[in-house]
Amino acid sequence: MSHKKIVVIGSGFAGLATAALLAKEGHEVTVLEKNSSIGGRARHFSENGFTFDMGPSWYWMPDVFENFFGLFGKKVSDYYELKKLSPSYTINFGEGNTMFVPDTMEGIFALFESKEPGAGAKIKQFLTVAEEKYNISMNDLVYKPSLSITEFVNLTMLKSLFRMKLFISFSKYVRQSFTHPDLLRLLEFPILFLGATPQNTPALYSIMNHAGLTQGTWYPMGGMRRIPEALESLSLSLGVKIATDQAVTKIQVEQGKTTGVFTEDGFYPADAVVAACDYAHTEQKLLEPQYRNYNSNYWDTRVLAPSALIFYVGLNTRVQNVEHHTLFFDEDFGVHAEEIYTEPKWPQKPLFYLCCPSVSDPTVAPEGKENLFVLIPVASGLEDSEEMREKYFNMVVDRMESYYGQDIRNHIEYMRSYCVKDFQEDYNALRGNAYGLANTLTQTAVLKPRIRNKKVSNLFYAGQLTVPGPGVPPSLISAQIAAKLIQNYFKK
C-alpha cells in the first residue's frame, strides 16, 4: 500500500487523533482548522493572567486516554500530569445539604449507606454491573463502525446487548435499587449531558456511573488544554501538517470520490478526506446535494444534546470552601430537564455547574485570585442575546454568593460569556449544540449518522455527531474507528 495524501477537517480531539493515527501508518496528513488555534471545543484563552479552558472540564475514563497514547508506544504521563481529585466533585442540593462525592469505593459505599439503609451494598452491586457493561461496551460495542446491523448479530453479541439493559429506561433502572432523592440525582446527573431525560435514556448508560464513581475524576495539570496540546505534539512528531485559519468551503468530488478540499486560500488535494468538523455542516454546506448522506429534514429532526451558556470569570480574591467541581442542584432537576428536552426554552430556575480549577492548579490564575468556569445546560437552538446572558449571570452569581457566604460580584476582574451563537459561529455547530447528538435509543450505534459516506467512497467522518457519540473519550474512539476504515479502504 503506497502512502496517501489525507486531509482532516477540524483540529478538535477527533481530528488531531485521526491525523496522528494515519500519519503513524506513513500517510501524508494535513489538518485544516477554521479557527486561529487548535483544539476545537477544547480551545483555551488567556486574559489578565487567567487561563481559561473554553469547553470540556471533566476528565473521566482515563483508560481510554492511556489506550490511545499506548498505540504510539506512549503514556499519558509523557505529555501531562494527572491529578486525582478528592472529593471527586461536590453537589449542592440546597438548604444546607451538600454532598461531597468521595474518590474511593469505600467512601462511596459509606455515603450511600448514610443516605439510605442498605444502599451501601446495593451501590456496590450496581457499580459491579455497571463495570461489566463498561467492559462489554469497550470490548464489543463502541469500537465498531456501526455500518451494518450485522456487526452485532451473533449469539455472543446478542447476549451482551441483553445484559446491557438497552430497553429499560435509566430512570426506572436506578429506582429499582434506590429511593433517596439525593442518591437518585447523583446517579442521574451525567444523563443530563447525554441529550435526554433519564426517563428517555437507556439503562446502558449506567456505564457513566462506573466512569464517574469507580474510576474517579481527574484533572490534567495546566488545564484540559493539555490534551489537544498532547495530540498536537504527537501529530507533529509524526509529520502531520496543521494549518489554522483555513475554513474549508467545499469538498471536491469527481466520479464518486473526493479529490480534495477548497479553502479561501486554495485547493488541498487528497486521496481521502476525514470530516472531523460538524457533520451536518459538512453535509449541508461543503457537499453538493447528490453526495450527501442525509437531507436537511434529517438534520432538522435529530435530537441534540444540550447547548450551554458558559461564563469565564476571573476574581481578584479567593472563594472560601470552593471545590474543583461543584454541581448546583439547588433547584428542581426534573423541571430544568424538561426545559431542555421536552419543551425547549430558557430555564426559569436552572441547575448549573461551577468549575474552579485554581483550587487544584496555581498556574491558571494569578496568586491570590480565582479562575471560575460556570456552565448552565440549555436547549440547543434557543434565541441567544446579551440581555439573556446578563440575566442568567446575575442569577448564578446571586446563588454562588448565597452558598459560599461571601461577596463575589464586587471582586469580578474579568468576565466573558459564550452561548448558542458562539457555538454556531466558531464550530458551525448544528443548532448551536455543545455536545453533539443525544444518546437516545433511536440514535445509538447503527442509528447514528454513518461514519462513512455512502456516495463518496473515500470520505469519512469523525467526532461527536457520529459513532460512538459525544464526549472527549468517545471522540478519541471515533478517530480510531475512522482511521481503521481508511486503512481498509486503501488496502482494497
Helices and strands as residue ranges (DSSP letters): E 5-9, H 13-24, E 28-32, G 40-42, E 44-47, E 50-53, H 62-70, G 76-78, E 82-84, E 89-92, E 98-101, H 105-115, H 119-136, I 137-141, G 149-152, H 155-163, H 170-175, H 181-188, G 189-193, G 198-200, G 203-206, H 207-209, I 210-214, E 218-220, H 226-237, E 241-243, E 248-254, E 257-263, E 266-269, E 272-275, H 279-281, I 282-286, G 289-291, H 296-300, E 307-315, E 325-328, H 333-337, I 338-342, E 352-355, G 357-359, G 362-364, E 370-378, H 386-404, G 409-411, E 412-418, H 420-427, G 430-432, G 441-443, G 445-447, E 459-461, H 472-491
